[in-house]
Amino acid sequence: MTHYLESILPKILSYSNKLDKLALLLNEPWVVTGDESVKMKLIFKNDGEVIISENGNVQFGKWELLNRASSILIKYEKSAKLYNHAFFDEGILALKLDGSTDFFILANQNRIPDLNVAAYLNAKYESPAKTSLSMNANTGTKTRPYECMTDKGPVIIHICVPPWQGNYINEGDPVTMSDQSAPNGKYKISGMDYIHVKDGRVYKRTMF
């Protein structure tokens, strides 16, 4: 898995979110991948506490986001480790232990129930259907389809590029469901991240 991530990272770095997008990070079940014998799950709370479950046995630690260093400090038991940001979206959190080449790869269990990180990355970023750009006939702006699972089912948000890169959803982006304009309403796209759709477009984005 580490070798696969190293090979694909250069291709997908432009899609990575910054760690300070807390709506994607907080209160989600992040499962450490790569070790079948130990099932470790981390839940980052907004008060700086991190809940750590190892095969169902729960302990509590502390975490701190270091924005200027683009790193996360995790204090657990009697140790503290600094992890640097490698890649982050709503499904994957890839960190690298500071001073090391070792990746620490976590999968959002709500987004990737089978924890198959390679399949998720391949389907989302390497499939031509998902990375190709199309032209918006009304505005002349290039858009990139971004598949997103919501509480109302899968939708495609047609993200305008440029100026935005990655999966940054902007007001006015078209939203479709089953090849038609998505119905008006509020759609939950992650733990504390919602889009509000009106007339087939995003008209605002909120945390509640």
C-alpha positions in Angstrom: 0.0 0.0 0.0 2.8 2.4 0.8 4.4 1.8 -2.6 1.1 2.4 -4.3 0.6 5.7 -2.4 4.1 6.8 -3.3 3.4 6.2 -7.0 0.1 7.9 -7.1 0.8 10.9 -4.8 2.5 13.0 -7.5 -0.5 12.7 -9.7 -3.1 13.6 -7.1 -1.4 16.2 -4.9 -3.4 19.0 -6.5 -6.6 17.4 -5.1 -5.4 17.3 -1.5 -7.2 19.5 1.1 -5.4 21.3 3.8 -5.4 19.8 7.3 -7.3 22.9 8.6 -10.5 21.8 6.8 -11.7 20.5 10.1 -15.2 19.8 8.8 -13.7 16.8 6.9 -11.5 15.7 9.8 -13.5 16.0 13.0 -15.7 13.4 14.5 -15.1 10.9 11.7 -13.9 7.3 12.2 -10.4 7.2 10.9 -9.1 3.6 10.7 -5.4 2.9 10.4 -4.8 0.6 7.4 -2.0 -1.9 6.7 -2.1 -4.0 9.9 -4.7 -6.7 9.8 -4.0 -8.0 13.3 -4.7 -4.7 15.0 -7.8 -2.6 14.3 -7.0 0.9 15.4 -9.5 3.7 15.0 -9.0 7.4 15.8 -11.7 10.0 16.2 -10.5 13.6 16.4 -12.6 15.7 18.7 -12.9 19.5 18.4 -11.7 20.0 22.0 -8.3 18.5 21.3 -9.1 15.1 22.5 -8.5 12.0 20.3 -10.4 8.8 21.0 -8.2 5.8 20.1 -9.8 2.3 19.9 -7.6 -0.7 19.5 -9.7 -3.8 18.7 -12.5 -2.2 20.7 -10.3 -1.2 23.7 -10.7 2.5 24.1 -8.1 5.0 25.4 -7.9 8.7 25.2 -5.1 11.0 23.9 -4.5 14.5 22.8 -4.0 16.0 19.3 -3.0 19.4 18.0 -3.0 20.8 14.5 0.1 22.7 13.7 -1.0 24.8 10.7 2.2 26.5 9.8 4.1 23.2 9.8 1.2 21.4 8.1 1.5 18.7 10.7 -0.5 16.9 13.4 0.9 16.2 16.9 -0.6 13.2 18.5 0.0 12.4 22.2 -0.9 8.8 23.1 0.0 6.9 26.3 3.5 8.1 27.2 4.6 9.2 23.8 4.1 12.1 21.4 4.6 11.8 17.7 4.7 14.5 14.9 3.1 13.5 11.6 3.5 15.7 8.5 0.7 16.1 6.0 1.0 14.0 2.8 -2.5 13.8 1.5 -6.0 14.5 2.8 -9.5 14.3 1.4 -12.8 13.1 2.8 -11.8 9.5 2.5 -8.1 9.4 3.1 -5.7 10.9 5.6 -2.1 10.1 4.7 0.6 11.3 7.1 4.3 10.8 7.3 6.2 10.4 10.5 8.5 13.4 10.9 12.0 12.6 9.9 11.0 9.2 8.4 9.8 7.8 5.1 7.0 5.8 6.8 3.4 6.6 5.9 0.6 6.5 8.4 -2.5 5.9 6.3 -6.0 6.3 7.7 -9.3 5.6 5.9 -12.6 7.2 6.8 -14.7 4.2 7.6 -17.9 6.2 6.7 -16.5 6.8 3.2 -14.6 3.6 2.6 -16.4 0.8 4.5 -14.2 -1.9 3.1 -11.0 0.2 3.9 -9.7 -0.6 0.4 -7.6 2.6 0.0 -6.0 1.6 -3.3 -9.4 0.9 -4.9 -10.8 4.2 -3.6 -7.9 6.2 -4.9 -7.9 4.5 -8.3 -11.7 4.9 -8.7 -11.7 8.6 -7.7 -8.5 10.0 -9.1 -7.2 7.6 -11.8 -10.4 6.8 -13.6 -10.6 9.0 -16.8 -14.3 9.5 -16.2 -13.7 11.1 -12.9 -10.6 13.2 -13.7 -11.6 14.6 -17.1 -12.6 18.2 -17.5 -15.8 19.3 -19.4 -17.0 22.7 -20.5 -20.0 24.4 -19.0 -22.0 25.5 -22.0 -23.7 28.3 -20.1 -20.6 30.0 -18.6 -17.7 28.7 -20.7 -16.0 27.6 -17.5 -14.2 24.3 -17.3 -15.6 21.9 -14.6 -14.4 18.7 -13.1 -17.0 16.2 -11.8 -16.6 15.3 -8.2 -18.6 12.3 -7.0 -19.8 12.7 -3.5 -21.9 10.4 -1.2 -24.5 12.3 0.8 -27.2 11.5 3.2 -29.6 11.7 0.3 -27.5 9.4 -2.0 -24.7 10.0 -4.5 -24.4 13.3 -6.2 -21.9 14.8 -8.7 -20.7 18.3 -7.9 -19.3 20.0 -11.0 -16.4 21.9 -9.5 -15.3 24.9 -11.6 -11.6 25.0 -12.4 -9.7 27.3 -12.4 -9.4 29.2 -10.1 -10.1 26.4 -7.6 -8.0 23.2 -7.6 -8.7 20.0 -5.7 -12.2 19.3 -4.3 -13.0 22.8 -3.1 -16.7 23.3 -3.5 -17.7 26.8 -4.4 -21.1 28.6 -4.4 -22.7 28.3 -7.9 -21.2 24.8 -8.7 -23.8 22.7 -10.5 -25.0 19.6 -8.7 -26.5 16.6 -10.4 -28.2 13.4 -9.2 -28.9 10.5 -11.6 -27.9 12.7 -14.5 -30.4 15.4 -13.6 -30.2 18.5 -11.5 -30.2 17.6 -7.8 -33.5 18.5 -6.0 -33.5 21.6 -3.7 -32.4 20.8 -0.2 -29.6 20.3 2.3 -27.1 17.5 1.7 -24.7 16.2 4.3 -21.4 15.4 2.6 -19.3 14.6 5.8 -19.6 14.8 9.6 -19.9 18.6 9.9 -20.0 19.6 6.2 -23.3 20.4 4.3 -24.1 21.9 1.0 -27.4 23.6 0.3 -28.7 23.1 -3.2 -31.1 25.5 -5.0 -32.1 25.3 -8.7 -29.5 22.6 -9.3 -26.5 24.6 -7.8 -24.7 25.0 -4.5 -25.9 28.3 -3.0 -24.2 27.9 0.4 -22.1 25.6 2.4 -22.4 25.2 6.2 -21.1 23.1 9.1 -24.6 22.3 10.4 
